[in-house]
Amino acid sequence: MIRYDLSGKTALVTGAASGIGLATATMLAEAGARVAINHLPGDARGAEVVESLRGRGLDVLAVPGNVGDAEDGPRLVGQAISDLGDRLDFLVNNAGTPGTTKLIPSAALDLITEELWQAVIQVNLLGLFRCAKAAAPALKATGGAVVNVASVAGLDSPGSSMAYGASKAGVISLTKNLARALAPEVRVNAIAPGAVDSAWMVEWTEERRAKSAEKALLKRRCQPEDLAEVIMFLLGGAAMVTGQTVVVDGGMTLEAR
């Protein structure tokens, strides 16, 4: 993996108590950045991972808050910027929700409820926009970068439900338009993960895990660190890349075609 020297840089990673968010926050801190780790207020894992990373000598701090709340999302961004020394170089919009614990087939329209739509749109799309908007002035001041976490479900994979897929397609579109809105000072890109081994609310059987690995050209499922590595590139390198979505799925969707 390419190593970046991010000494003196600051970052906010939303939804960073586990999975892709935690892996990204850890890599950023290992590269020398001071990192604000966002997690839901009731998630005990947040305080635990902050304590663990601090025990390793990494410069991290906790910023509890719900990105899906119209008031709390911008508040937590402001709090992070303040706690990071009134600056922000990097924003990783990772927080997301499937809104369901079971896969909902496309034909099961009766299961695509108003409540499901509200859950995924508020967090996955509106929450991302609110955080980016709140962080924009600080990011422009530092010439920073944003990475949004989309999904192959926003491209041509069904995902956990059509509502989830639509929200992630929105993230891909929003990434392009935020890149336009924040240029030339700030670069905005996204990643689209495929099947990832992480703590996620949708239940996967071992059989389905094995099938998803077999579908991939590289014959394995992604690990959170695989996604974090690409996020690091889009933040710490990729000086002429903006408005793009990088698919990171081991060739799963390519083989599916």
C-alpha positions, 0 to 999 in steps of 0.5 A: 500500500502507498504510504501518505504523510498526512502530518498536520492534516485533519479529517472527519469520518462519519459512521466510523465505529466499525467497518469501512469507516473505522478502517479509513479513520485508522489509516488516516491516523496512522498516516499522521492526520488528526481524525474525528470519529463520528458514531451514533450517540448510543453506539458504545463501539465509538468510545471503545475504538477511540480509546483503542486507537489512542492507546496506540498513540494515534490522534483521534477524537470522538464526535457522536451524532446522527448524520440522518438528523437535519439538525444534528448532522450539521452540528456534529460537523461544526463540532468536529471542525472546532475540536480539530482546531478550526480546520478540516482537510478531509471529509469521508461521508461513510455513514449509511443504512440499508434500513432493513435487516433482510434482503428485499427482492425488487418484486416485493414492492409491498415491503418497500415502505414509506418508512424504509424510504425515509430511513435510507434517504435521510441518512444515505443521501440527505445526511451526506449532503448536509455534512458536505454543505456544513463542511464546505467552508472549512474544506475550501479554506484548506483546499481539501477533499471529500470521499463519499461511500456509494455502492455498486447497488447505485450502479447495476447491482440490486443491493439490499432493496430498491430504496437503498439502490436509489439512495446510492445512485443519488450519492453518485450523482450528488458526488458529481454535482458537489465536485462542480459546486466546490471546485476548484478548491475542493475535490469530491469523489466516491467509492462504490464497494461491492460485497464487504465483510463488515458489521452491517445490518443486512443478514448474510448467510455463509452460502450467500457470502461464498456465492458473492466471493465466487462471483468476483473475478478476484474470488474473494469479498472485500475487506474494509481495508481494501476500501480504505486504501482507495479512499486514502488514494482519493484523499491523499493523492489523485490530485487531478481526480474529481467527480468520479466514482471508483468501483471496488468490488474485486470484479464482482459486477464485471463478472455478473455482466 
